[in-house]
Amino acid sequence: MIKTDITTFSSINIAHAVFGFRQMGAEIVEYENLDQIYDQVTKDDLVLEPYLERKIWKDTINRISADRSTWGHFVKPKRNH
Protein backbone atom coordinates (compact mmCIF):
# COMPACT_ATOMS: atom_id res chain seq x y z
CA MET A 1 0.00 0.00 0.00
CA ILE A 2 1.21 3.48 -0.89
CA LYS A 3 0.15 6.08 1.69
CA THR A 4 -0.01 9.78 0.80
CA ASP A 5 -1.36 12.69 2.81
CA ILE A 6 -4.60 12.39 0.81
CA THR A 7 -5.29 8.68 0.43
CA THR A 8 -3.88 5.18 0.18
CA PHE A 9 -3.22 3.43 -3.15
CA SER A 10 -2.80 -0.27 -3.79
CA SER A 11 0.20 0.22 -6.09
CA ILE A 12 2.85 2.77 -6.96
CA ASN A 13 1.55 2.79 -10.56
CA ILE A 14 -1.89 3.96 -9.44
CA ALA A 15 -0.33 6.59 -7.17
CA HIS A 16 1.77 7.95 -10.06
CA ALA A 17 -1.19 7.94 -12.45
CA VAL A 18 -3.41 9.83 -9.99
CA PHE A 19 -0.64 12.34 -9.27
CA GLY A 20 -0.06 12.93 -12.99
CA PHE A 21 -3.74 13.34 -13.80
CA ARG A 22 -4.18 15.76 -10.89
CA GLN A 23 -1.26 17.84 -12.20
CA MET A 24 -3.02 18.00 -15.59
CA GLY A 25 -6.17 19.28 -13.88
CA ALA A 26 -8.23 16.09 -14.21
CA GLU A 27 -10.99 15.37 -11.73
CA ILE A 28 -10.17 12.21 -9.78
CA VAL A 29 -13.10 10.33 -8.25
CA GLU A 30 -11.85 7.77 -5.78
CA TYR A 31 -13.91 4.65 -5.07
CA GLU A 32 -13.46 1.20 -3.65
CA ASN A 33 -16.40 -0.50 -5.35
CA LEU A 34 -17.74 0.05 -8.87
CA ASP A 35 -21.27 0.38 -7.49
CA GLN A 36 -20.19 3.57 -5.68
CA ILE A 37 -19.73 5.42 -9.00
CA TYR A 38 -21.71 3.35 -11.50
CA ASP A 39 -24.58 5.85 -11.79
CA GLN A 40 -22.16 8.78 -12.22
CA VAL A 41 -20.44 7.37 -15.31
CA THR A 42 -21.54 8.92 -18.61
CA LYS A 43 -20.89 8.04 -22.26
CA ASP A 44 -18.07 10.61 -22.30
CA ASP A 45 -16.25 8.61 -19.60
CA LEU A 46 -16.13 5.44 -21.69
CA VAL A 47 -13.38 4.37 -24.06
CA LEU A 48 -14.75 2.49 -27.07
CA GLU A 49 -13.19 -0.79 -28.18
CA PRO A 50 -11.68 0.52 -31.48
CA TYR A 51 -9.57 2.95 -29.44
CA LEU A 52 -8.23 0.38 -27.03
CA GLU A 53 -6.17 -1.58 -29.56
CA ARG A 54 -6.68 -4.67 -27.46
CA LYS A 55 -8.93 -7.68 -27.43
CA ILE A 56 -11.88 -7.55 -25.03
CA TRP A 57 -13.67 -10.64 -23.78
CA LYS A 58 -15.79 -11.79 -20.86
CA ASP A 59 -14.25 -14.32 -18.50
CA THR A 60 -14.08 -15.23 -14.84
CA ILE A 61 -11.28 -14.29 -12.48
CA ASN A 62 -10.86 -17.98 -11.60
CA ARG A 63 -10.28 -18.94 -15.24
CA ILE A 64 -7.87 -16.04 -15.77
CA SER A 65 -5.85 -16.88 -12.67
CA ALA A 66 -5.65 -20.55 -13.73
CA ASP A 67 -4.39 -19.78 -17.26
CA ARG A 68 -0.79 -18.52 -17.22
CA SER A 69 -1.19 -17.12 -20.76
CA THR A 70 -3.65 -14.52 -19.42
CA TRP A 71 -1.49 -13.38 -16.49
CA GLY A 72 -0.51 -9.73 -16.82
CA HIS A 73 -3.68 -8.81 -18.70
CA PHE A 74 -5.74 -5.87 -17.54
CA VAL A 75 -8.88 -7.15 -15.78
CA LYS A 76 -11.90 -4.95 -15.21
CA PRO A 77 -15.02 -5.94 -13.28
CA LYS A 78 -18.34 -6.14 -15.08
CA ARG A 79 -21.41 -5.05 -13.18
CA ASN A 80 -24.06 -7.75 -12.83
CA HIS A 81 -27.61 -6.64 -13.56
All heavy atoms as an XYZ file, in Angstrom:
674
protein
N       0.837     -1.176      0.000
C       0.000      0.000      0.000
C       0.884      1.243      0.000
O       1.881      1.297      0.700
C      -0.897      0.020      1.229
C      -1.837     -1.182      1.329
S      -3.043     -1.234      0.020
C      -4.386     -0.442      0.801
N       0.506      2.206     -0.793
C       1.212      3.479     -0.892
C       0.368      4.522     -0.162
O      -0.762      4.783     -0.538
C       1.401      3.898     -2.364
C       1.983      2.764     -3.205
C       2.218      5.174     -2.448
C       3.312      2.253     -2.737
N       0.879      5.105      0.892
C       0.145      6.085      1.691
C       0.624      7.485      1.347
O       1.817      7.754      1.333
C       0.347      5.805      3.177
C      -0.364      6.763      4.093
C      -1.842      6.506      4.106
C      -2.526      7.404      5.120
N      -3.925      7.581      4.871
N      -0.319      8.364      1.006
C      -0.007      9.778      0.802
C      -0.776     10.569      1.845
O      -1.532     10.011      2.630
C      -0.422     10.250     -0.609
O      -1.858     10.245     -0.682
C       0.153      9.353     -1.692
N      -0.618     11.879      1.841
C      -1.362     12.685      2.807
C      -2.841     12.759      2.455
O      -3.651     13.192      3.252
C      -0.765     14.095      2.909
C      -0.777     14.843      1.594
O      -0.899     14.195      0.534
O      -0.656     16.068      1.617
N      -3.203     12.311      1.254
C      -4.599     12.387      0.808
C      -5.293     11.037      0.931
O      -6.405     10.934      1.414
C      -4.672     12.882     -0.645
C      -4.061     14.275     -0.737
C      -6.105     12.888     -1.152
C      -3.878     14.776     -2.138
N      -4.634      9.986      0.492
C      -5.293      8.681      0.427
C      -4.262      7.558      0.391
O      -3.072      7.805      0.448
C      -6.220      8.634     -0.814
O      -7.031      7.480     -0.721
C      -5.436      8.625     -2.095
N      -4.720      6.352      0.281
C      -3.876      5.178      0.180
C      -4.151      4.488     -1.149
O      -5.303      4.308     -1.527
C      -4.169      4.191      1.333
O      -3.955      4.876      2.560
C      -3.265      2.980      1.257
N      -3.085      4.102     -1.862
C      -3.218      3.428     -3.152
C      -2.665      2.016     -3.054
O      -1.732      1.751     -2.310
C      -2.469      4.201     -4.241
C      -2.985      5.598     -4.429
C      -2.290      6.677     -3.912
C      -4.166      5.826     -5.101
C      -2.765      7.973     -4.066
C      -4.654      7.109     -5.256
C      -3.953      8.185     -4.751
N      -3.223      1.120     -3.849
C      -2.803     -0.275     -3.787
C      -1.509     -0.537     -4.541
O      -0.910     -1.583     -4.382
C      -3.914     -1.178     -4.325
O      -4.216     -0.836     -5.653
N      -1.076      0.408     -5.394
C       0.197      0.218     -6.093
C       0.829      1.571     -6.406
O       0.144      2.588     -6.482
C      -0.002     -0.571     -7.394
O      -0.489      0.265     -8.423
N       2.125      1.545     -6.603
C       2.851      2.775     -6.959
C       2.402      3.282     -8.330
O       2.379      4.489     -8.569
C       4.384      2.550     -6.894
C       5.131      3.875     -6.976
C       4.840      1.594     -7.986
C       4.982      4.750     -5.765
N       2.018      2.367     -9.236
C       1.548      2.789    -10.560
C       0.276      3.617    -10.461
O       0.140      4.633    -11.144
C       1.301      1.563    -11.446
C       2.575      0.835    -11.770
O       3.660      1.393    -11.723
N       2.456     -0.440    -12.077
N      -0.652      3.193     -9.617
C      -1.887      3.961     -9.437
C      -1.576      5.314     -8.805
O      -2.105      6.342     -9.223
C      -2.903      3.171     -8.594
C      -3.354      1.921     -9.354
C      -4.104      4.030     -8.226
C      -4.198      0.965     -8.543
N      -0.697      5.328     -7.810
C      -0.327      6.589     -7.165
C       0.278      7.568     -8.174
O      -0.070      8.750     -8.192
C       0.652      6.319     -6.021
N       1.166      7.073     -9.037
C       1.771      7.945    -10.061
C       0.737      8.435    -11.060
O       0.762      9.602    -11.472
C       2.891      7.202    -10.793
C       4.158      7.107    -10.012
N       4.971      8.182     -9.750
C       4.749      6.046     -9.419
C       6.004      7.793     -9.033
N       5.899      6.501     -8.822
N      -0.159      7.547    -11.478
C      -1.193      7.939    -12.448
C      -2.097      9.019    -11.863
O      -2.377     10.034    -12.517
C      -2.012      6.721    -12.863
N      -2.547      8.834    -10.636
C      -3.411      9.826     -9.990
C      -2.681     11.153     -9.846
O      -3.228     12.218    -10.153
C      -3.911      9.308     -8.622
C      -4.580     10.418     -7.821
C      -4.858      8.140     -8.817
N      -1.426     11.120     -9.412
C      -0.642     12.343     -9.267
C      -0.520     13.075    -10.606
O      -0.735     14.274    -10.695
C       0.745     12.003     -8.716
C       1.643     13.193     -8.588
C       1.451     14.107     -7.566
C       2.674     13.401     -9.497
C       2.279     15.222     -7.447
C       3.496     14.516     -9.387
C       3.303     15.430     -8.356
N      -0.208     12.325    -11.670
C      -0.059     12.925    -12.991
C      -1.351     13.533    -13.509
O      -1.360     14.647    -14.045
N      -2.449     12.813    -13.341
C      -3.737     13.343    -13.802
C      -4.149     14.574    -13.003
O      -4.701     15.522    -13.556
C      -4.819     12.268    -13.747
C      -4.799     11.359    -14.943
C      -4.318     10.071    -14.834
C      -5.252     11.799    -16.178
C      -4.287      9.227    -15.938
C      -5.227     10.982    -17.281
C      -4.746      9.683    -17.166
N      -3.864     14.569    -11.703
C      -4.175     15.759    -10.891
C      -3.368     16.956    -11.369
O      -3.872     18.076    -11.434
C      -3.903     15.492     -9.417
C      -4.998     14.705     -8.747
C      -4.863     14.710     -7.227
N      -5.962     13.977     -6.638
C      -5.829     12.997     -5.760
N      -4.628     12.651     -5.345
N      -6.870     12.378     -5.275
N      -2.101     16.743    -11.709
C      -1.260     17.842    -12.204
C      -1.797     18.400    -13.518
O      -1.616     19.575    -13.811
C       0.174     17.379    -12.395
C       0.944     17.274    -11.097
C       2.419     17.082    -11.340
O       2.810     16.237    -12.143
N       3.224     17.859    -10.656
N      -2.445     17.551    -14.316
C      -3.021     18.002    -15.587
C      -4.403     18.619    -15.402
O      -5.026     19.044    -16.355
C      -3.115     16.836    -16.579
C      -1.764     16.333    -17.018
S      -1.868     15.098    -18.331
C      -2.771     13.774    -17.555
N      -4.884     18.649    -14.155
C      -6.172     19.277    -13.879
C      -7.368     18.339    -13.983
O      -8.511     18.800    -13.965
N      -7.134     17.044    -14.097
C      -8.235     16.089    -14.212
C      -8.933     15.916    -12.870
O      -8.316     16.005    -11.808
C      -7.719     14.739    -14.695
N     -10.225     15.685    -12.934
C     -10.990     15.366    -11.729
C     -10.789     13.885    -11.416
O     -10.999     13.032    -12.268
C     -12.474     15.641    -11.950
C     -13.331     15.260    -10.773
C     -14.823     15.368    -11.041
O     -15.214     15.585    -12.200
O     -15.591     15.206    -10.087
N     -10.385     13.586    -10.217
C     -10.169     12.210     -9.781
C     -11.276     11.847     -8.805
O     -11.440     12.503     -7.777
C      -8.801     12.032     -9.086
C      -7.657     12.565     -9.950
C      -8.593     10.587     -8.667
C      -7.468     11.836    -11.254
N     -12.041     10.825     -9.131
C     -13.096     10.334     -8.251
C     -12.628      9.002     -7.686
O     -12.507      8.027     -8.415
C     -14.434     10.160     -9.008
C     -15.508      9.596     -8.089
C     -14.866     11.481     -9.629
N     -12.336      8.987     -6.409
C     -11.850      7.767     -5.775
C     -13.024      6.904     -5.334
O     -14.044      7.413     -4.882
C     -10.969      8.120     -4.583
C      -9.718      8.869     -5.003
C      -8.818      9.199     -3.836
O      -8.853      8.451     -2.839
O      -8.094     10.185     -3.934
N     -12.874      5.597     -5.489
C     -13.906      4.655     -5.075
C     -13.258      3.311     -4.780
O     -12.173      3.025     -5.242
C     -14.976      4.496     -6.162
C     -14.456      3.925     -7.454
C     -14.549      2.566     -7.712
C     -13.851      4.732     -8.412
C     -14.058      2.022     -8.893
C     -13.366      4.202     -9.589
C     -13.480      2.854     -9.827
O     -12.989      2.323    -10.991
N     -13.933      2.527     -3.982
C     -13.456      1.196     -3.648
C     -14.272      0.116     -4.332
O     -13.824     -1.005     -4.477
C     -13.492      0.985     -2.129
C     -12.512      1.870     -1.395
C     -12.571      1.661      0.104
O     -13.196      0.683      0.554
O     -11.978      2.483      0.816
N     -15.491      0.453     -4.741
C     -16.400     -0.497     -5.346
C     -17.070      0.176     -6.538
O     -17.508      1.322     -6.439
C     -17.450     -0.913     -4.297
C     -18.413     -1.932     -4.797
O     -19.044     -1.755     -5.835
N     -18.550     -3.013     -4.052
N     -17.161     -0.527     -7.657
C     -17.744      0.048     -8.871
C     -19.155      0.569     -8.640
O     -19.553      1.584     -9.222
C     -17.743     -1.002     -9.990
C     -18.226     -0.548    -11.356
C     -17.363      0.582    -11.892
C     -18.227     -1.714    -12.323
N     -19.901     -0.072     -7.769
C     -21.266      0.376     -7.490
C     -21.314      1.790     -6.916
O     -22.310      2.479     -7.057
C     -21.964     -0.589     -6.533
C     -22.296     -1.917     -7.200
O     -22.466     -1.949     -8.437
O     -22.376     -2.929     -6.474
N     -20.230      2.229     -6.271
C     -20.193      3.569     -5.685
C     -20.248      4.662     -6.743
O     -20.689      5.767     -6.458
C     -18.932      3.747     -4.842
C     -18.911      2.902     -3.597
C     -17.575      3.013     -2.890
O     -16.530      2.748     -3.469
N     -17.628      3.428     -1.629
N     -19.766      4.385     -7.950
C     -19.725      5.422     -8.998
C     -20.507      5.049    -10.244
O     -20.578      5.821    -11.190
C     -18.270      5.733     -9.405
C     -17.610      4.502    -10.016
C     -17.490      6.314     -8.244
C     -16.417      4.817    -10.859
N     -21.102      3.866    -10.275
C     -21.711      3.349    -11.496
C     -22.720      4.332    -12.095
O     -22.719      4.562    -13.300
C     -22.380      1.992    -11.232
C     -22.789      1.296    -12.501
C     -21.871      0.557    -13.224
C     -24.087      1.390    -12.980
C     -22.219     -0.076    -14.396
C     -24.449      0.759    -14.151
C     -23.519      0.023    -14.852
O     -23.867     -0.587    -16.015
N     -23.557      4.934    -11.286
C     -24.582      5.848    -11.794
C     -24.026      7.213    -12.193
O     -24.728      8.004    -12.824
C     -25.692      6.025    -10.754
C     -26.468      4.734    -10.526
O     -26.568      3.926    -11.476
O     -26.960      4.525     -9.411
N     -22.774      7.505    -11.852
C     -22.157      8.782    -12.218
C     -21.442      8.728    -13.568
O     -21.109      9.757    -14.135
C     -21.146      9.194    -11.157
C     -21.741      9.393     -9.782
C     -20.659      9.608     -8.749
O     -19.623     10.188     -9.022
N     -20.894      9.131     -7.539
N     -21.183      7.528    -14.065
C     -20.438      7.366    -15.312
C     -21.334      7.731    -16.492
O     -22.485      7.319    -16.567
C     -19.926      5.910    -15.447
C     -19.228      5.695    -16.774
C     -19.007      5.575    -14.289
N     -20.792      8.525    -17.416
C     -21.537      8.916    -18.613
C     -20.846      8.347    -19.853
O     -19.741      7.805    -19.773
C     -21.581     10.453    -18.746
O     -20.257     10.934    -19.013
C     -22.141     11.101    -17.494
N     -21.483      8.514    -21.006
C     -20.893      8.036    -22.261
C     -19.529      8.670    -22.507
O     -18.638      8.044    -23.059
C     -21.812      8.362    -23.442
C     -22.884      7.353    -23.700
C     -23.676      7.748    -24.909
C     -23.409      6.746    -25.999
N     -24.255      6.950    -27.179
N     -19.339      9.913    -22.091
C     -18.066     10.611    -22.300
C     -16.924      9.995    -21.486
O     -15.760     10.203    -21.787
C     -18.192     12.086    -21.936
C     -19.115     12.829    -22.882
O     -19.273     12.388    -24.038
O     -19.685     13.854    -22.457
N     -17.270      9.242    -20.437
C     -16.252      8.607    -19.599
C     -15.759      7.288    -20.178
O     -14.744      6.760    -19.726
C     -16.810      8.323    -18.199
C     -17.182      9.591    -17.464
O     -16.421     10.564    -17.554
O     -18.243      9.608    -16.809
N     -16.442      6.761    -21.156
C     -16.134      5.440    -21.686
C     -15.146      5.513    -22.841
O     -15.170      6.442    -23.633
C     -17.416      4.746    -22.157
C     -18.508      4.603    -21.098
C     -19.736      3.985    -21.722
C     -18.017      3.794    -19.928
N     -14.305      4.511    -22.934
C     -13.383      4.375    -24.062
C     -13.907      3.226    -24.912
O     -14.090      2.118    -24.420
C     -11.949      4.065    -23.584
C     -11.027      3.859    -24.769
C     -11.453      5.176    -22.677
N     -14.185      3.510    -26.189
C     -14.750      2.489    -27.066
C     -13.687      1.518    -27.545
O     -12.519      1.866    -27.692
C     -15.453      3.145    -28.245
C     -16.583      4.109    -27.865
C     -17.160      4.751    -29.103
C     -17.647      3.408    -27.064
N     -14.106      0.296    -27.812
C     -13.192     -0.788    -28.184
C     -12.225     -0.428    -29.307
O     -11.039     -0.754    -29.199
C     -13.991     -2.038    -28.556
C     -13.105     -3.227    -28.848
C     -13.891     -4.493    -29.107
O     -15.117     -4.497    -28.957
O     -13.246     -5.479    -29.471
N     -12.646      0.234    -30.395
C     -11.684      0.522    -31.477
C     -10.478      1.354    -31.016
O      -9.424      1.306    -31.616
C     -12.504      1.298    -32.495
C     -13.920      0.961    -32.219
C     -13.990      0.689    -30.746
N     -10.645      2.098    -29.927
C      -9.567      2.954    -29.437
C      -8.643      2.238    -28.460
O      -7.607      2.751    -28.089
C     -10.144      4.209    -28.779
C     -10.991      4.997    -29.742
C     -12.370      4.975    -29.658
C     -10.404      5.735    -30.763
C     -13.152      5.685    -30.553
C     -11.175      6.444    -31.669
C     -12.551      6.415    -31.549
O     -13.312      7.104    -32.438
N      -9.027      1.086    -28.025
C      -8.235      0.375    -27.027
C      -7.062     -0.388    -27.627
O      -6.086     -0.660    -26.954
C      -9.117     -0.613    -26.253
C     -10.216      0.023    -25.423
C     -11.081     -1.067    -24.796
C      -9.630      0.899    -24.339
N      -7.187     -0.782    -28.879
C      -6.169     -1.582    -29.555
C      -5.851     -2.842    -28.772
O      -4.715     -3.289    -28.709
C      -4.904     -0.766    -29.804
C      -5.140      0.412    -30.716
C      -3.884      1.195    -30.998
O      -2.775      0.693    -30.762
O      -4.006      2.327    -31.476
N      -6.856     -3.413    -28.166
C      -6.676     -4.672    -27.458
C      -7.956     -5.489    -27.547
O      -9.035     -4.954    -27.753
C      -6.282     -4.457    -26.001
C      -7.273     -3.624    -25.205
C      -6.845     -3.522    -23.757
N      -5.930     -2.441    -23.552
C      -6.019     -1.547    -22.588
N      -7.010     -1.617    -21.733
N      -5.131     -0.603    -22.451
N      -7.797     -6.774    -27.388
C      -8.932     -7.682    -27.429
C      -9.704     -7.596    -26.123
O      -9.118     -7.539    -25.047
C      -8.427     -9.108    -27.654
C      -9.510    -10.136    -27.707
C      -8.917    -11.526    -27.873
C      -9.996    -12.570    -27.719
N      -9.466    -13.910    -27.645
N     -11.020     -7.585    -26.207
C     -11.877     -7.548    -25.034
C     -12.748     -8.794    -25.037
O     -13.318     -9.155    -26.060
C     -12.762     -6.287    -25.027
C     -11.885     -5.041    -25.000
C     -13.735     -6.313    -23.865
C     -12.654     -3.752    -25.106
N     -12.812     -9.467    -23.897
C     -13.673    -10.639    -23.784
C     -14.171    -10.762    -22.353
O     -13.625    -10.175    -21.430
C     -12.927    -11.900    -24.213
C     -11.868    -12.375    -23.270
C     -12.022    -13.317    -22.281
C     -10.515    -11.931    -23.183
N     -10.835    -13.487    -21.606
C      -9.888    -12.650    -22.138
C      -9.747    -11.003    -23.896
C      -8.561    -12.466    -21.790
C      -8.431    -10.820    -23.537
C      -7.858    -11.538    -22.513
N     -15.238    -11.527    -22.186
C     -15.787    -11.794    -20.861
C     -15.199    -13.101    -20.365
O     -15.058    -14.062    -21.118
C     -17.300    -11.911    -20.914
C     -17.992    -10.619    -21.274
C     -19.482    -10.814    -21.333
C     -20.153     -9.554    -21.838
N     -21.589     -9.744    -22.025
N     -14.836    -13.131    -19.095
C     -14.250    -14.323    -18.504
C     -14.470    -14.253    -16.999
O     -15.036    -13.286    -16.498
C     -12.757    -14.386    -18.828
C     -12.259    -15.807    -19.000
O     -12.822    -16.720    -18.364
O     -11.310    -15.995    -19.780
N     -14.009    -15.239    -16.298
C     -14.083    -15.227    -14.837
C     -12.679    -15.062    -14.278
O     -11.700    -15.461    -14.920
C     -14.691    -16.528    -14.284
O     -13.802    -17.607    -14.565
C     -16.064    -16.789    -14.873
N     -12.590    -14.491    -13.093
C     -11.278    -14.294    -12.477
C     -10.627    -15.639    -12.173
O      -9.409    -15.772    -12.257
C     -11.381    -13.401    -11.218
C     -10.006    -12.885    -10.811
C     -12.078    -14.119    -10.089
C      -9.382    -11.927    -11.779
N     -11.423    -16.651    -11.870
C     -10.859    -17.977    -11.604
C     -10.209    -18.562    -12.856
O      -9.132    -19.141    -12.788
C     -11.935    -18.927    -11.078
C     -12.371    -18.575     -9.679
O     -11.647    -17.929     -8.932
N     -13.572    -18.979     -9.324
N     -10.849    -18.409    -14.003
C     -10.281    -18.938    -15.239
C      -9.021    -18.160    -15.634
O      -8.035    -18.728    -16.081
C     -11.316    -18.901    -16.362
C     -10.910    -19.734    -17.543
C     -11.968    -19.930    -18.594
N     -13.170    -19.143    -18.413
C     -14.400    -19.637    -18.545
N     -14.589    -20.888    -18.836
N     -15.451    -18.857    -18.393
N      -9.045    -16.856    -15.448
C      -7.873    -16.036    -15.772
C      -6.697    -16.403    -14.871
O      -5.569    -16.565    -15.343
C      -8.216    -14.541    -15.657
C      -9.165    -14.154    -16.798
C      -6.964    -13.679    -15.678
C      -9.777    -12.797    -16.660
N      -6.948    -16.559    -13.580
C      -5.847    -16.877    -12.667
C      -5.304    -18.285    -12.892
O      -4.147    -18.559    -12.577
C      -6.283    -16.702    -11.210
O      -7.297    -17.622    -10.884
N      -6.102    -19.177    -13.471
C      -5.651    -20.549    -13.728
C      -4.898    -20.686    -15.048
O      -4.201    -21.679    -15.261
C      -6.850    -21.497    -13.723
N      -5.009    -19.705    -15.930
C      -4.391    -19.777    -17.263
C      -3.206    -18.817    -17.322
O      -3.369    -17.607    -17.441
C      -5.434    -19.416    -18.322
C      -4.907    -19.483    -19.737
O      -3.698    -19.758    -19.942
O      -5.710    -19.260    -20.665
N      -1.996    -19.359    -17.251
C      -0.788    -18.521    -17.221
C      -0.687    -17.590    -18.428
O      -0.089    -16.526    -18.345
C       0.454    -19.394    -17.151
C       0.603    -20.132    -15.831
C       1.869    -20.975    -15.819
N       3.058    -20.156    -15.731
C       3.674    -19.842    -14.600
N       3.205    -20.294    -13.452
N       4.756    -19.103    -14.604
N      -1.285    -17.966    -19.566
C      -1.190    -17.116    -20.763
C      -1.971    -15.812    -20.602
O      -1.745    -14.862    -21.345
C      -1.669    -17.867    -22.004
O      -3.076    -18.072    -21.959
N      -2.885    -15.748    -19.632
C      -3.654    -14.519    -19.416
C      -3.097    -13.672    -18.279
O      -3.598    -12.582    -18.033
C      -5.135    -14.844    -19.115
O      -5.204    -15.637    -17.930
C      -5.788    -15.573    -20.276
N      -2.088    -14.158    -17.585
C      -1.494    -13.379    -16.495
C      -0.874    -12.103    -17.059
O      -0.271    -12.092    -18.116
C      -0.442    -14.184    -15.774
C      -0.988    -15.356    -15.007
C      -2.289    -15.790    -14.985
C      -0.262    -16.240    -14.187
N      -2.406    -16.889    -14.194
C      -1.168    -17.202    -13.681
C       1.069    -16.330    -13.822
C      -0.796    -18.214    -12.831
C       1.456    -17.346    -12.978
C       0.529    -18.277    -12.487
N      -1.046    -11.014    -16.360
C      -0.507     -9.734    -16.820
C      -1.498     -8.939    -17.648
O      -1.237     -7.800    -17.999
N      -2.657     -9.537    -17.962
C      -3.679     -8.810    -18.704
C      -4.445     -7.888    -17.759
O      -4.614     -8.189    -16.584
C      -4.671     -9.767    -19.365
C      -4.095    -10.515    -20.520
N      -4.850    -11.240    -21.384
C      -2.826    -10.649    -20.968
C      -4.097    -11.790    -22.304
N      -2.850    -11.441    -22.064
N      -4.914     -6.784    -18.303
C      -5.744     -5.869    -17.541
C      -7.106     -6.519    -17.338
O      -7.720     -6.985    -18.284
C      -5.888     -4.546    -18.304
C      -6.823     -3.575    -17.636
C      -6.410     -2.862    -16.517
C      -8.084     -3.375    -18.136
C      -7.264     -1.969    -15.900
C      -8.938     -2.465    -17.533
C      -8.533     -1.768    -16.414
N      -7.585     -6.559    -16.104
C      -8.880     -7.154    -15.777
C      -9.755     -6.083    -15.174
O      -9.347     -5.363    -14.267
C      -8.721     -8.324    -14.782
C     -10.078     -8.893    -14.410
C      -7.821     -9.397    -15.371
N     -10.963     -5.959    -15.695
C     -11.901     -4.953    -15.215
C     -13.212     -5.644    -14.823
O     -13.696     -6.486    -15.568
C     -12.160     -3.934    -16.318
C     -13.069     -2.810    -15.910
C     -13.179     -1.797    -17.019
C     -14.095     -0.661    -16.602
N     -14.225      0.324    -17.641
N     -13.777     -5.293    -13.681
C     -15.022     -5.942    -13.276
C     -16.195     -5.520    -14.154
O     -16.236     -4.404    -14.659
C     -15.232     -5.465    -11.841
C     -14.497     -4.176    -11.776
C     -13.334     -4.299    -12.715
N     -17.105     -6.426    -14.344
C     -18.336     -6.137    -15.079
C     -19.478     -6.150    -14.080
O     -19.587     -7.061    -13.273
C     -18.582     -7.202    -16.144
C     -19.840     -6.994    -16.937
C     -19.997     -8.109    -17.965
C     -21.267     -7.957    -18.750
N     -22.461     -8.216    -17.983
N     -20.300     -5.132    -14.121
C     -21.407     -5.055    -13.176
C     -22.485     -6.057    -13.562
O     -22.889     -6.144    -14.721
C     -21.988     -3.649    -13.167
C     -23.094     -3.486    -12.154
C     -23.541     -2.080    -12.027
N     -24.600     -2.021    -11.022
C     -25.258     -0.941    -10.736
N     -24.986      0.186    -11.351
N     -26.194     -0.955     -9.828
N     -22.958     -6.816    -12.590
C     -24.059     -7.749    -12.829
C     -25.381     -7.016    -12.704
O     -25.575     -6.228    -11.791
C     -24.033     -8.883    -11.799
C     -22.829     -9.780    -11.986
O     -22.359     -9.963    -13.100
N     -22.321    -10.323    -10.911
N     -26.279     -7.284    -13.622
C     -27.606     -6.644    -13.563
C     -28.651     -7.670    -13.229
O     -28.585     -8.783    -13.500
C     -27.950     -6.008    -14.908
C     -27.158     -4.772    -15.153
N     -27.610     -3.545    -14.782
C     -25.939     -4.578    -15.697
C     -26.706     -2.639    -15.114
N     -25.687     -3.243    -15.667
